Amino acid sequence: MKAKVKLIDGIALAAFGDSNHWVTMDGPEKFGGFHAGPRPMELILMGLAGCAAMDVLSILRKKRVEIKNFDMEIEAERAEEHPQIFTKIKLHYNFYGKNIKPADVERSIELTDEKYCPATSMLRHSAEITHEYKIIETD
């Protein structure tokens, strides 16, 4: 896997990876940015959430669980001292559908957390990662 980062202006950057998609990043104006894109640490959280979500949803689909909709939120705490790494991360999963069994959701999250998600595996070396979920009954 490779990625390339290119300066746009100030500290605004564009990153390009193997998937052929560009992602912009920027910082606050006080550091020479334009406040025109997510911060790199935000992208790390988004990547963790995306990685975990894709794995959980894939496992649930293999179990033939019908998910009508899905969303999640992720919260993180960072160390006060530089390099200000993440110290705590909490994933909040929300599953929408009918007859979704808690045991299926719990097992999918467990497998994602312990076996499949490489982002979780990497970040757990520096941060305590926890999760919670809600099942919202819909028609």
Helices and strands as residue ranges (DSSP letters): E 3-9, E 12-17, E 22-25, G 29-31, H 40-62, E 69-78, E 86-97, H 102-111, I 112-116, H 118-123, E 128-137
